[in-house]
Amino acid sequence: MRRGLVLALIAAALCGLSPSHAVAGEALRLRLVNDRQGPIAVSRDRGKTWQPLGAVVQYTTQVNRQGYTASKWVATGFVAATAVNAIHISAGYNHDADRGVVFSLLPKDFLTPPKDYASFLSPDSSIYTDLPAGAGPFGGGEAPFVGDEVRLETEHGLVPLPPDYRPAKGDVLVIVVTRPFRYPSDAIFENWARGAVTLGYADGSRVQIGSVVRPVHGVGRFAGARYADLGRLRANHAGVIDVSTSPVGKLGAFQIIPLVHAYSPEMESAWRLTQWMIVTPLGEGPGQWSGLTPLFFGHLRPDYRPDDLLADDWEHRLLARFLVDVDMGDGWRPMPALSLSPDPSSPLPDWAGTALAKVRRIRLLFPLAER
């Protein structure tokens, strides 16, 4: 019976492989030359002018045919994951392994990755940059969304990545970052079994889009959280929303995942441990959120810079960022600071399993201004 349910969930998810989603227009373009010292630049006027961001330190000519499970839910040639510590790009589907094929863009921090780094990392199929984690395209104001198209720049213009694409030295990659057509003002997750998942909009309307299968009560060691600040999005992909509960340099986070991903073999612990919230959409189609809007496609990205308050346009910058806060029964308050030892060999402290047990609601605030 369980096998049948899993197959039904996966089938529903695979129906969502289409990358199309309603967008209001292009927000920016990221351009990268896959070569040593290849320039990395951003354009906010559809490629007419470019501002330098950094350079490639090490190029790649490889792909990883054993991508993380949720990468298979994003079509070839589109951003499969956006995070402060990596951008993963879909380059196909490995039918034999039922896995996505990916290659990655990495910040300079991963030229020498942290010891015992417990997150997806593919050293040979990654383009290493001189940009730090949490800056530029890695959550610093120029990050892409899951589902943004990646194109090849040729003498004939921009073209889609071909099927079974494999990077070549000198390839010029352009990520076209698009804005959602109608951004919600917030998403609220009621933190109990069968609690509602709702979206609010600027006109005051509110709509329920799903429910909570399993609430989150604890925090865990999600490796990339050390590069994200407290109450900020660390990562989004077709099967996860990762929220930091610790300041930059510290380690602590929880994750929100769709029901279909919770049935993946690698996510078995989500039913046993407490640092995951499992959600499902309304209706009879379980799991279709995997790789689809609004939670796991096209709407979320890590977006924060620690110097925002020092900038002349600080107010506009703060309104243009994502933020997560909580309600413990007495109104909305900032995310509590909950940090863990980064040593994976040390057991989690007793308090980690119940650190969020008093949280009644979790609110994800969307940007109110554009960057």
N, C-alpha and C positions, 0 to 999 in steps of 0.2 A: 504493500500500500504506500509506504513512504517513497519507494523508488518511483511509483507512478506519479506521486505528487511532485517530486523533484523534477521529473521530466516535463510535467505540465507547466511548472514555474519557469523552467528554462525556455520552453517553447514560447511562453508569453513574453519573456524578456527579449528573445531573439526577434520577435515581431517589431521591436523598437529600434532595430539597427539603423533605420533611416536617419540621416543627419539633419534633416530639415527641421527648422523651428522658426517661429515668427520673430523677426528681428526688426528693429527700428532703423538700423543702418550701421555702417562701419564706424567703429570707435577708433581703431588704430591698426597699424601693421607693424609686425616685427620681422626684421630681415637679418638673416645669418648666413655667412659664407662658410661652408664646411671645409675649412682648411686652416692650417696653423697660422695664427694671427689674422684669420678671416674676420672682417668687421661685423659687429652686431649693432643694429640701429633701429630706431622707431620712427614711424611717420604718423602724424595725426591729420594729414590732408590727402589721404588715399594715394600715397606714394609720390607726391609732387616734390616734397622736401623731406630730408631725413636728418635726425639728430643722433649722434653716436652714443651708444650705451657702453660698449666694451668690445671684447675680441674673443675669438676662439683660441683656447690654449692647446687643445688636442682634438683632432677630428676623428670621425669613425667611418668605417666602410662595412659595418656589421649591423645585423638586427638580432633581436632575441626572440627565438621561436617558442619560448616558454614564458610568456608574459604572465603577469598576475591575472587571476580569474576574470575580473571585471573588464579587463582590456578587450575581451572578445565581444563586448556589447557595444563597441564603438566602431564605426565603419572605417575602412582603409583611407588614410589621407586626412584624418581628423585628429585633433588633440584628444587623447584618451584620459589624461590626468593633468591637473594643474595644482602645484604645491609650492610652498616656500623652499623646498629642497629638491625639486625635480619637475620637469615637464616631460610627460611620456606621449609619444605619437604612435598611432596605430599604423602598421605597415602590412596588415593582412591577418589571416586567420589560419591557424594550424589545425586542420581537421583531425589529424592523427592524435594529437594531444588535447583537443578541445580547449585550446588556449589562443589568446591573442598573440600576434607578432608585433613587437614594438621596438623603437629605438628612443633614446632619451636625450634631453638637454639637462646639464647639471651645473650647479654653481661651483665656484673654485674650492669651496670647503671640501668637496669630494675628490679632489686630487689625492688627498690622504683622508679617506673616510674615517669616522669615529670607530674605535674598537668595538667589536660585537654589535655593529649596526644592524638592528633587527627590523628592517623594512626592505621593500623591493629595491634592488640595486643591480644593475647590469653593467659592470665596468667596461667590457669590450664593445658594447653597442651604444656607447654614450658619447655625446659631443660635450667636452668640458669647456667651460667659459671662465673668464676672469672676473665674473660678477659674483658678489657674495650672496649667500642664501638670504632671503627676505628682502632683496632689492630688485629693482627693474622688473623683468619678466617673472622673477621668482617671488611674487607677492608684494612687490614694491611700487605698484601703480601701473605697471604695464603687463600684468599677467593675462594670459588668455583664459577663455572659458572652455570647459569640456564641450567638444563638438565644433570648435572653431576649425575652419579649413586650413590645411597646410598645402601650399602650392610650390611648384618649382618655377623659378625665374629662368626663362629661356630668351633667345633672340626674337622669338615670336610673342613674347609676353608671358603672363603667368598661366601655368597649366596645372591640372590636378596631378597628384602623385599617381604613377601607374600602379596597377595591381602588382602585388609582391615586390613593392619598391624596396630597394636596398641603397643606402646613401653611398655616393661616390665622392671622392676628394674633389673639392671645387664646386660641388652642388650649391646653388643659392636657394635657400628655403625662405619662404615668406608665409607667416601666420597672419591670417586676416581675422582680427578680433572684432566681433560684432556685439551690439547692445541688444538685450531683449526688447521686444515690442512693448510689453507692459510689465514693468517691474512691480512686484508686490512691495508694500512698505515693510512687511514683516512676515515671518512664519513662526507659529507658536505650536509647541509640542507639549501636550498634557502628559506629565510623567507618571502615568499609571497604565496598567493593562486596559486596553480598549479606550484609552484617552484619545481625544481628537487631535488631528494634525490639521491646522487651519492656516490660510493665507489672508492677510489683511491688505487693503489697498488705500491709496491716498484719499479716495472719495468716501472713506468710512465703511465701505462694504467689507464683508468677511465671508469666506467660503470654506467649508470643510473639504479637504482633498484626500484624507486618509485617516488611519488610526494607528495607535501604538500597540504592537503585539507584545513587546517586552520592554519595560522601562529601564532607564539607566540609573544605577545606584552608586557606581564606583568610578575610579579613574585608573588608568593604566600607563604603561611605558610605550607610547607610540613615538618611535625614534625621531621623526621629523619635528616633533613639538618643540624641541630645544631652539628651533629657528623661528618660532612664532611667538607673539606676545600674548599675554593673558586675555582671554575672551575673544580671540581672533580665530579666523578660519586658518587651519594649517594646510588643508588639502581638500580637494573635491575630485571624485572620479565617478564612473558609471555605477559604482556600488558603495560609495562612502561620502559622508561629510565628517571631517575630522576637526574637532574644536580643542584649542589649547586651554589648559587650566593653569598654566605656569608662565612666568615671565621669560623673555628671551634668555637663553643660556641654561634654563632649568628644564625639567622633563616632567610632563604630566598632561593628559588629554583624555577625552572620551570620543566615541564615534557613534554616528547614526547610520544604519545600514538598511537597505530594503530586504524584505522577506526572502526573495529569491537568492540573494547573496548569502543570507544566513544559512542556507542549505548547501553552500559550497563546502567541499571537504576542508579547505583551509580556514573556514570560519566556524568550525564545530564548537570552539570555545565560547562563541557568542551566546550559546544557550546555557553555558555553565558559569561563566564569569560575569561580572556586573558592569564592566566599562563600555558595554555596547547597548544602544537602544535599537530595537528592531521595529521597523514601521512597514505598513502595507497600505496600498491605495484602497479607496472605497470600491464596492462592487465585486463582481465575480472574477476579475482578472488579476489574481495575485502575482505580484512580482513585476508588473510592467513598468514600475518606476526605474528599474535598472536601465541606465542609459537614456532615460527620458526626463523631460522637464516636469516640474520646475526644480526638484531637489537634486537630481543627479545628472543634469545635462543643461548647459546653456545659460544658467542663471547665477551660479556661485563661483567665486574665486578668492584666493587669499589676496588681501588688498590692504596693506598697512605699511606706513613708514614711521619709525620712531621719532623722526624730526618734524612730524606734521605740526606740532604745537609751536615750533620755532619759525615756521614759514609765514610770510606776509599774508598768504591766503589760507591761514590755518583753519578758519571756520568752514570754508568751502571744502578743504581737504577732509576734515572730519566727517562732513555730511556725505562725502563720496566713498566712505569705507564701510565694510561689513563689520558688525559687532554682535556678540552673543552675550545676553544677560540672563538672569534667572529670577524666579519668584519662589520664595520659601513659605508662602502663605501670607506674607505681609507686604506685598508689592514688589515691583521690579527693583533689582539691585545688581551691581556689577558681579561678574563671575568671580567666585571665591578663588583665591590663590591656593592651588594644591599641587605641590611639587614632590617628585619621587627621586630616589637615588637612581642615577643612570646605569648602575651596575646590574646587568641582567641576571647575574648569578645570585644576587641577594634577593631574598623573598620580599614580596610587597608587604608594607606595614599593615597591621590589622585594620587601621582606619581607612585604607585605600578602597576596600570593598564596599564601604558604606558612606564614602565622602559626599556623595550627592543624594543620599537617601531622603533628605528633607526637602529636596527641590521638587516643587509641585508643577512648575511649568518652565520650559526653556524657550527663550525668544531669540530668533535670528533676525536682526535688523538689517534691512537692505539699504543700499545707498539712496540718499535723497537728492543727491546732486551728481553730475557727470564729471568725469576727469578726462 
